[in-house]
Amino acid sequence: MKKKILILAVIFTGLMVASCMKDLDVKPKDPNTILSGNLFDDPAYMEQVMAKVYASFIIAGQGANGGADITAPDENFFTTMRALWNLQELPTDEAICAWGDVGIADLNTQTWSSSNPFLTAVYQRLGLSITYANDFIRLTSESTEPDIIRYRAEARFLRALAYYWYLDLFGNPPFTTEDDIVGNFYPSQLDTDFQTARTKLFNYIVSELHSIEDQLGEPGFSYPNADKGAAWMLLARLYLNAEVYTKTAKYDSALIYTNKVINSGAYSLDPDYRKNFSADNGRDGGNQEMIFAWAQDGTNIQGYVGTTFIIESSSDAVYLRAEKFHGLTSNTNWNGNRATKHFLNVMIDTLATYGGNPVPWDTDPFFTQSNDKRVYLRVKQSPDIPSASSSGDYGIGVYKFTARYAGDTVTPPSNLAYADTDFPIFRYADAILMRAEAAYRTGDLATAVADVNRIRERAYGNSSGNITAGQLDEKFLLDERGREFYYEGQRRTDMIRYGEFTGGTYTWAWKGGVYNGTQTSNHLNVYPIPSEEVAANPNIVQNPGY
Amino acid sequence: MNKHFTFLKGVMVLLLAVFSLTAVGQEITASGTVFDAVDGSSLPGVTVLVQNTTSGTTTDIDGNFSIDVSVGSVLEFSYVGYQKQLVTVQSSAKIIVNLEPAVTRLGEVVVIGYGQVKKGDATGSISTVSTKEFNRGVITSPQDLLVGKAAGVVITSTGGAPGSGSTIRIRGGSSLNASNDPLIIVDGIPIDNHNVSGSSNFLSFVNPNDIESFTVLKDASATAIYGSRASNGVILITTKKSTIGSPLKLTYNGNVSISAPTAFVDVYSGDEMRKIAYDYHDIFGADSYLKLGKENTDWQDEIFRTAVSHDHNIGLSGSYKNLPYRVSLGYTDQRGILENTDMQRVTGAVNLTPSFFDNTLKVNINAKGMNTNHNFGDNGAVGSSINMSPTRPVMDGNPNSAGYFQWSNYDANLGTPNPVEQALAADNRSVVNRFIGNIQFDYSMPFVKGLKANLNLATDFTKSEGHNNRPTTSPSVITSPLWGRLTDYTGKNSNDLLDFYLSYTKDLKQIQSRIDATAGYSWQHFKVEGDNYTRGIVDDAHPYQKTDSSSFYNENFLVSFFGRLNYTFMEKYLVTFTLRNDGSSRFSEDNRWGIFPAAAFAWKINEEAFLKDVEVLSDLKLRIGWGITGQQDVGSYYPYMARYITSSEGSYYYINGHYIPTLRPSAFDPDIKWEETTTQNIGIDFGFFNDRITGSFDLYKRVTEDLLNEITVPTGSNFSNRLLTNIGSLENKGAELNLNLIPISKPDMSLNIGFNLTYNENKITKLLASDDPDFIGVLYGDAFTGQNQVTRVGYPAYSFFVNQQVYDANGNPIEGLYVDLSGDGGAVGGDNSDKYIYKNPAPDYLMGLSFYFNYKNFDVAASSRISLGNYVYNAVAAGASIDQMYQIGYWRNQTKLLDDTRFIKRQFTSDYFVENGSFFKLDNFSVGYTFNDFYKKLNARVSFTVQNMFTITKYSGLDPEVDGGIDNNFYPRPRTFLLGVSIGY
């Protein structure tokens, strides 16, 4: 009897042990977690993975469910577009930031080091967007559904866009494609020689864009998602800057693509410039100027990022109250960014406007006498910034971006902290000015002047601001780009193309750490590879000069 | 046949009982058997006396006895080497007596993994702390009993808040990133030390008054039996149990205590701030004057208070027929020194230890329950009280903020919130209910002598619910665009265990040997889930808007096979082998199973012929051990799986005309595996003068391989910038000394002094897949406050990494001027190539010193700790600068340590702020008086205790005991005065 019990006990134990071993293959039961093997169970999942590739450029992460995408001291500070904006605007005449956070002061004065947290964040985030895109491209490589094929092309566009920023800011990043499986490995750059690698990267991006051109949607089809118009604009931008990137000019190619955009008939200049920088980018009011942007929405795409960041950091509690100018009342008036007095001179032709008299900034702080309707500037305590670390109360405030609807000073925005304004990356005005510049540089002065005047007519509302062929020169083109695209994250790229960013004759307040600016070294035209990356990846070679 | 006999017996008993109603002192025959409580063997020759008479007998060769007594008399069982026991004779039912071995240090029974052993026979490095040695004072959690008592064990309380937990470290941490917590086992149930949301101390369910002893297993040969979780040591907690036949015992313990903060952070007063505003007006600008007020408010004084708490505990133990039981009930009401913080807790425990079938089946049933109500308040108010401008009043009639002064909207809502409002207006409460129960069967197999089977089934279930709300008049909810906040959360943790093992002991007298073998299987399941839901108020017309909701559900499993063999030769030479095979669901199939072996040898030198007659030497044992243990608590539950996480509302994107959530791939390491620590230990246990001086000395070396660490991974290689992966090795070497002196041991006077010393040195030995000698190491810190710690090969973990400060002729630091160590010019401050490694947070020497003195009914006890060589980075001082005092339109106070440097801008990376944090702390001092027989055989003891009596240190911050070395702490640790009463038999 006892023996039987013992045998039964042994058998029972054996069964129990066997079933318990299977427990070790546990799968996450959380409904918010989906295993990669289950991604094809629901067609909606693929769309959501695609959505992440877009979202990774503009917001911090997955919100309360998953936290930020990268580990950083402040998740909003170090989002792609916000950090990129800092890298493109603060070292120029357009903006200087009053905050004392580590890394900001160095950007203002072009004295950054390779441990600067903003360039580390942009570098890591751009790489992460590329990795997300690679993952999506790899997952969908076998699909034949037309929607998925188009998403795949959009992912390749986004990857090309991230590589474009890499090309522009760092020159020689680590290079990975969908053939590189995620795990534990050391990615390499395209070449150890900086210029060779940069040229190779340029060629890669261009070839990618060419191969997806036909798979994308028609221009204007799916704004704010990527379409043919966006691809043409990126190609045009790349070709326009080809001399900087590859040492070989390609302005004629730039002409081809800007013409494609302009001749498509899908876009037009809106008479109200401000619509592009207002709630919903004026699209409900018929604005057809936006080509590609990062979507932002007060309810669904939230964060102190993108345009919300630009609006709030430029607002202060005395001179440009966000409550009054933009309708945002929660967590406002960060009082950080403002323009230098040198930029004021770019923005407003003070000679023509004030006829040789001193600029009446104390009686007309909003420069109402200027007929250029793109002027959204306001002098604060004084146009002068006494020290590189002066409070944001000094300088020229900028209120171009807003959370209200264009022309509406009453209706409050849908959310009191987060703007509905999409962050413009490509606009129709850019196609026109790029064509103007490409035409100018290839000798076609007539087209150049005509295009510039189209922009000016929109800006002035009439032809009072038009120019003649004699007035058009390189400096005018650079300045006109500044007037049209200020605070949109393009200034540094333009200045480098014209040779004014570092060594040129134009200096501005606190450039190089000097009151009225000084020339700086040319190696600063490219940012250094972050020291964290050089330490973590033995394959990476640091950029020249650092 | 048996049944028949019993029935007849029963009838007889009934008849006897009826007769005995009239005839008191009816004579009956009491009979039974006496056993050894540890190994279950029967004891012959045990003296059985009838109290208050001259009659008695002894047990026979099988341990049986039989004696004629009158009903109600008390039998006294005594035997050399065992503790006396009393049993009241109620009937002629068989009496089973389990005698506990006497509490001589060597015969003392010590709980080890899956079994018990006599302390003298232990081969591993073990520390035992039992009731007599426990700390006295306000004890609301078990960790408080152990502070400073065991060598190599460091317990740091995590704060002064009521019910707050502690960090426990045994022999330094062996891990950088995975948990450094030891495995804690309560009555055989491993406790998952992840707190459920809403509770702060996972051990608070055990009432400290119920604890019998702690055994700390320190070296691999002791811990290897727990395999994959044992790398940081094991603490076994045993609760008090009753025995068969013991008479009814009732005890009451209670105390009332008063706590007050020991010291505040020294900050500027209103007048001093106004003077600074004047002295440095060129920095602050003319407008800054408008923001200065006229007051002199001491904000810290406003939010802290003296708190009165009380604690009660009743324990009842006895034996109902053959069912020994122990029941305890406890109630604690603890108030915190920060306004609006308190905790109430009710604990109950029931323990039954019946035995059946002639004591062959011993059953141990435990059930513990706990209900806690926490009021967490808002700890953020402490930080606000440091920064709040002292020139402003507490109340100014501000209608938007219930009368409290608040910085107005001018200041971007980033102005310091009013600390008093922040502390008082918080409604941050939780209710936690926890149940832990287990049933353990210990069956001595009938057909094989010496073979026992043990089955333990346990469950640990916690449920919590809480909310964290703020009214609409509270501006401190600054990250939400909404105004006021309502947050609700729930949590549920459960932990199920099944343990089964067989043990076999056999005396092989022919070869003078004894073997003791154990083999078993263990299965454990952990489940953690919870959710969190936040709403805010837009305005009166839009009452609620959901801003954040999240939920999580995580589980993991552990399956193990283990075995141990103890072999004793000639009662002098002891050898132990252990082997454990663990499988964890956290790792992929290829990496899931680990083998953890251990071996140990002990030699009782004092039993040898050449030492046996040396009177002075009462104990000398040499122990040598080696073993491998693992660490699999890596934080993440599924770190090797490729998985995607859905985004919450507010983090959607616009695709094809709709806002949809996004799915993000998580960073993962498919090859992740657990850390393995190999320990070597050699030790000597000694005793002199009949155990008047006892102690042990150990030397150990622990090497951890496949160290888990979160490192920056190359961009483009994985789905984030940091990844938790196996990436290095770490070494801990040290020595421990334990000394116990009993200089005075007389019936009415005794003095007991305990001393322990730990020396530990840790070093990183490998950090990358490739051995790059120039690798700067893993940096810690952030861009805002500077990266000032590094883990680098050849240095201790978390060493401070700072710039070398340059001083002027008077010895004052020159702001921003550092030695250019790299020689390459450029910016020196903050540049990693110009920093050097200067000290580290881990102490070189840790000592515990305690004494217990009693004279007649009066006793005094104290316990203290000394830490030498621990350095602290004073982040409070480093974050202070003149330019920080005036922010975007509001004034912000700083610590007065700023007077030493008067830095205009913050200098986070200066080595000036790395200070020597060595300290001497008197943790506990108590005096007591015992009243014997003060009322009907009841004894009572009254005591007065001071906790956290004083600290001697040169450190300039609040408290030099900082976990991790970076002192950002403003929360003062309280000093508590307590009056206690203890009543019992």
Interface residues (C-beta under 8 A of the other chain):
Chain A: K2 T13 M16 V17 C20 M21 D23 L24 D25 V26 P28 K29 D30 P31 N32 T33 I34 L35 S36 L39 A44 Y45 E47 Q48 V49 M50 A51 K52 Y54 A55 S56 I59 A60 G61 Q62 G63 A64 N65 G66 D69 I70 T71 A72 P73 D74 G100 D101 V102 G103 T111 S113 S115 P117 T120 Y123 Q124 G127 L128 I130 T131 Y132 D135 P173 P174 F175 T176 D180 V182 G183 N184 F185 Y186 P187 S222 P224 N225 A295 D297 T299 N300 I301 Q302 G303 D316 A317 V318 E323 S330 N331 T332 N333 W334 N335 S391 G392 D393 N415 L416 A417 Y418 S531 E532 E533 A535 A536 N537 P538 N539 I540
Chain B: G285 D287 N409 Y410 D411 A412 N413 L414 P446 F447 I478 T479 S480 P481 L482 W483 L498 F500 Y521 W523 H525 N532 T534 V538 D548 S549 S550 S551 F552 Y553 N554 E555 N556 F557 V559 G583 S584 S585 E589 R592 Y637 Y638 M641 A642 R643 Y644 I645 T646 S647 S648 E649 G650 S651 Y652 Y653 Y654 I655 N656 Y659 I660 P661 T662 L663 R664 P665 S666 F668 D669 P670 D671 E710 I711 T712 V713 P714 T715 G716 S717 N718 F719 S720 N721 R722 T725 A769 S770 D772 F775 I776 L779 D782 A783 F784 G786 G826 A827 G830 D831 N832 D883 I888 G889 K905
